[in-house]
């Protein structure tokens, strides 16, 4: 029993096309000139032979069956003639795009997200596409959705380092790694249908509506904390430099209390969101 594709190269159809026209002309001419019913057989024969003509366009194929038995697949381009009793099934070999629907799934951390994928695929094995699955186009749709759901459950949407959840691969940041994992998963699933995966990419990715606003606030808070952290680091460095320069150049001598007050004032000025309003002391350091 054949379980793999078998490529056929049938004879050219141009010679048979000439024979068909020859039989057809002789049959019609015989009926008109000789008034004989036997020439009807030539007309019937020409029509029967014409049923064996097949035209294969670029990046197309014809799967041939003889009374339910797989005979082979014609992938060459041109006009050919085959057994008129063959069943001829047309399958396109062109690359196709599939933009999946936006699915609501849970990521690795259980957060609901909306995700979709863009898949570029084509038929590689016409036998598997025709006989190993019921409908290979619908098979691609269903298996792509299943692969996306599985992929989303393997990785978190984003890192939450503040909670100790620091992942190497995330759906948002690790585009190449996630795409490679998606392609591998789809190749394993679609191989049974003879489908070649050319490319698979995440087309849409976002938090679900019910948590989108909360996650946005979380991201903003994380960004603010990170910015404050950098500001504090810079402010401490500047205060330390100012105190060292004052001491090195003997500009002013500060005791511990005044040193602490100066540090406090500098930190407030440097870390404040608003511009400081200076107060000029026209008296002594004690007033």
N, C-alpha and C positions, 0 to 999 in steps of 0.2 A: 504494500500500500504506500503510495507516494505521500510524503509528509513535508517535502521541500519544493521550492519553486524550480520548474524546469523551463528553460528558455528555448523557444522554437524560432526558426527562420523559414517560414513558408515560402513557396515559390512566388515570383512576381505576378501581380494581378493584371499587368498590361497585356500579356499574351492571351490570357484567358478572357480578358475584355474583348479582344479582337475576335476570338472564337465565338463568344456569346453573340456579338453583333452579326457575325457571319451566319450562325444558325438562325437567328431571328429574321434576317433578311431573306434567307432561303425559304424559311417556313412561310412567311407572309407572301413572298413572291409565288411560291408553289400553290398556295390556296387561291390566290387571285388568278394566276395564269392557267393552272391545270384543274382547278376546282376539285382538288383531292383533299379529303379529310386527314390523310396520313401526315400531311405537313404540320398539322396541329401538334404532333409529337415533338417536332423540332422546336416549336415555340415554347412548349412546356419544358423541354430540356434546357433551352436557353434561360428561361426564368429560374429553373432549379440551379443552374450553374451560377447565375447572378447572385443567388443567396450566399454563395461562398466568398464573395468579394468583401474585403475588410479594408478600411482606411485607418491607419494609425498615425496620429499627429505627434509632433515632438512632445516628449514628457508625458506620453500616454501609453497604455498597454491594453491588450485584449487577453483575457483568461478564457481558454478554450476547454469545453467539456463535450464529451461524446456520450450521450445517454447516461449522464451522471458520473462518468469516469473522467477524471482530470487528465488532460492530454498535454498541456503546456501553456506557456505565456509568450505572447508576441510583444516584444519591446522595441523592435526596429521600426523606424519611421518609413512610411510609404504605403503603396497599394499592394495588397497581397490577396492570394486566393487560397482558401482552405476548404476542407470538407463542408459541403452545404448543410450537413446535419449537425455540425458543431453548434453548441450554445456558446455565444460570444458575450462575455461580460467586460464592460469597459471600466478600467480603474485608472485614475489620474496619478501620475508620478510626480506632479509638481509639488513644490514646497508650499505649505499652508500655514496660516496664522490662526491661532486660537486664543482669544482674550476671554479668560474665564470670568464668571460673575464674582462679585465681591462677597466673600464668605465670612460669616461671623464665627470665629473659633476662639479657643483659649490657648494662650501661649504657655510656655513651660511653667511660669509662675502662677498660672490660672487667671491672668488678666484677659478679658474679652477684647479681641482685636478684629479689625476688618482687613481682609487680605485677598488679593487676586494675583493671577500669574498670566504672563504672555508666553505662549508656547509656539515654537516653529518646528513643524514636523512634516514628514512625507512617508509614503509607502515604500518600503524597501523590499519586502517579500510578498508578492501578490498572492501566493498560495495561502499563507497564514492569514492575510487580510481578508481573503474570500471565504475560507473554510474553517479556520480555527476559532473565529469569533462570529457572533451573529451579525453585528453591524459595527465595522471597525471605526467609523466616524463617531458614533455614540460611545463606543468603548474608550476612545481618546478623551472625550468630555468627562465621563464618569471617573476614569482613573486619574485624570489630572486633578479633579476636585479632591479625590481621596489622598493623593500625594501631597497636595497643599495643606490639607488638614493635618496629616501626619507631620509634615515639616514644621508647621507652626507650633505643634506640641513639643517639639524637641529643643527649641531655642526660646529664650525670653525676648520680648520686644526690645528692651533696653537694659543697660546695667543699672543696678542700684547699689553702688559701692558703699553708700552710707549705712546700708542695712547688712553689709557683709555678703552681698550677692553680686560678686564680680565675675561675670562670665567672659570667656575668651571669644565666643561667637554670639552675636545678637542679630536679630532680624533687621534692625535699623542700620547698624554700623557695618556689619560684615557682609557686604553685598556679594562679593565674589565667592566667599565660602558658602553662603546660603544658596547661591545660584548653582554652584557645582554639586551641592548635596541634592538640590531639587532635580537637576538633570540626571544624576545617577539613579535616583528613586524612580523617575519617569521611564528611564531606559529599561529598568528591571520590570516595571509593570507593563510597558507597551511592547516588549519583545515578543510576547505571545501572539500579538496581532501583526507582527512583521513591520512595525512602525519604527522609523529612525528619528530620534530626537536631535534636531539641529541646534536648538537653543531654548533655554528656559530661564526666564527672569521674573522677579517679583514686579508686578505692574502697579499695584496699589497697596499701601500699608499705612494703617492708622489705628489708633485706639477706638473702640466702640463708643457710640455717643454717650452712653450712660456714665462712662468714666473719663471721657476726653477732657472735660473741664478740670477735673481733679488732678489728672496727670499733667495738664498744662501748668497748673499752679505748683505742682511738685517740681517740675523742671525749672520753673522760674525761681523757686526758692533755692534749689540746688545751685543755680547759676549765681544768685545773689550771695549765697554763703561762700562760694568759690571766689567771687570777686572781693568780698570782705576779707577773706583769708589773705589774698594777695596784697590788699591795701594795708592790713595790719603788719604783714611781713615788711613791706616797704617803710611803713611809719616807724617801726622799731629800729630798722637800720638807719633811718635818717636821724632819729633822736640820739642813737648811740654815736653817730658821727658828729652830731652837734656838740654833745657833751665832751667827746674826746678832743675836738678842736678847741673848745673853750679852755679846757684844762691844759692842753699842750702850749697854747699861745699866752697863757696867764692873763686872759682878758678879764675874767671875773672868777672869784672863788666862792663856791656854793657849799653850804653845809648840807647835811642829809635831808633836812626838811625842805629847804629851798630847791634842792636837786629834785626831790620827789614832786614838788609843785610844778617845776619846769617841765618835767617829764609828762605830768598829767595834762598840762596846758598844750604841749606840743602834740600829744596823742589826740586830744580833742580836736585840735585844728586840722591835723593831717587826716583823721578818720571821719570827719564830719561830712555830711552830704551837702551842706551849705557853706558858702564862703564865710570865713571868720571876720568879725568886726573888731579891729584892734582898739585897745584903750591905752592911750599914752599916759604914762606915769611921770608927772612933772616933779615929783618929790624924790625922796630917797628910796632905797630898796625896802625900807621898813614901812613905808606908807604908800 
